[in-house]
Amino acid sequence: MARKQGYSGLQIGLHWVVAVLIAAAFITHEDMGRALRSRLESGETGAPLHVWFGIAALVFIALRIVVRAFHGAPPPPAGQPHWADLAAIWGHRVLYLLMIAAPLLGIAAWYGGLRSAGDVHEVVGKALVILAAAHAAVAILHAILRRDGVLTRMVRPQV
């Protein structure tokens, strides 16, 4: 498969949908520990918004992985040091790992009743938000300092 210089409209749309869902899950995570304890004690069946945002994020992340397998990803920007290419590759791999692990752990806690999964979910979720913020900061730095089009690739589809 030939490598493209940018992302497709579908890839860009999925990227931003996942970003919004992760942000929404993070914003709505307060009191989830208490909600889980209450659920385990009372057996209630409802789910707070945080749970639904996490499930939706997992679905869109899975779709994003399938689309990426078919569409590929553009190469790193030219003229970048090798260590920066490696940091980008491994940063994305860890992001994907955390984007999959966080909702799966949350599902194990909420629907499986595994309190320990909830504790790990909280740590993984915070790590995901921190890494996603760093990812955004690096993209902005590319736009401001390097002006190499890295940020533009995730805003404007390849034509």
N, C-alpha and C positions, 0 to 999 in steps of 0.2 A: 504494500500500500504506500503510495507516495505521501510524504508529509506535507501538510498544508501550512501556510504561513499564518493562518488565523483559525478561529473556532467558527463552527456553524451557528446559525441563529438558535437552533435547538440546544446546542451545548451551552450557549450563553444564557438562554432562558432557564435551563436546568440549574446552572451555576447560581444564578440570582435567586431562584425559588428556594434552593437548598440553603443559601445564606440567610434569607428572610426567615425560613422555618427554624433554623438553628438559633437565630437571634430571638425569635418568638418563644422558643422553648426555654432559652436562658432567662428571658424576662419573666416568664411565668413559673419559674422553678421554686420560688419562695414557698415555704411551708409544705413541701412535698414529703419531707420526712414525717411530719405529723399526719399528713393525709395517708401515707402508706401505713403507719401504725394504726390509724383509725380503720382503714380498710381491712387490715389483717385481724383486728379485734372484732369488728362488726360484720364483716363479710359483705359490705356494700359492693355494688357492681358498677357504679358510675365511674367515669374517669374524668379528671380535670383537664383543662386545656393543655397543660404541659404534656400530658400523656399523648394527646392527639397530635400535637405539634411534633413530638418525637417520632411517632409512628409514620406520619406524613413525610417527615424528613428521611426516614429510612427507606420508604418507598421511592422517593425521588432520587435518593443517593444510588439505590440499586439501578434505577433507570439510567441515571447518569453514567454509571460504570458500563452498562451495556452499550449505550450510545458511544462512549469513548472507545470501546473495543472496536466498533465499526468505523468511526470517524477519525480516530487517532487524535494526536495533539500536535500543535506546531512545535518546531525545534526551539531550543533556547535562543535568546538574542545573540547575534554575532558579536564577537569581540569581548565576550564575558570570560573572566578567568575560570579555569576548570573547577576550582573549589566552589564557585558560585553556581555552576551547572549542577554539581553534585548536591549542593544545599537545596536547590530547587527541586531536584528529583526526589530526594529523601524527605524534604518538607511536604511535598504533595503525597508521598506514600504514607507518611505518618498522619497527615490530615485525613486521608481516606480511611485509614485504620481506625482513627478516633471517631470519624463520622459513622462508621459501622458499629463499633464497639459501644459507644454511648447509648444509642437507642436499644440495642440488643440487651445490654445490662439493665436498662430501665424497664424493658418488657419483662425480663426475668424477675425483677423486683416487684413490679406492679401486678403482673398476671401470674407469676410463679410463686409469689410470696417469699422471695429470697431477700431478706433484709440485708445480708452482706453484699448482694449484687447491687442494692441501692446505694450502699456506702461507696463501692467502687465506681458506680455510675456517676456519683457526684464528683469524684476526683477526676474521672475521665472527661466528664462534661466541662469542668473548669479548664482542664488542659486543652480541650478542643477549642474553647472560646479564646484562650490565650494564644494558641497557635494560629487560629483564624485571624485574630487581630494583628499578629506579626505578619501573616501572609498579606493582609490588606496594606499594612505599613510598607512592606517591601515593594508591593505593586505601585503604591503612591510614590515612593522614592525613585523607582524606575521612571515614572512619568516626569518627575520634577528634575532629578539629577541627570539621568542618562538619556531621557527623551528617546527611548528605543522602541516605543510602541507596545510594550508588554501590557500595560493597562488597557490600551485601546483594543487589543485583541479580545478582551473579555467584555467589551462594550459594543463594538461594531462588528457584525458578522463578516466573514470572508466572502467576498463576492466572486 
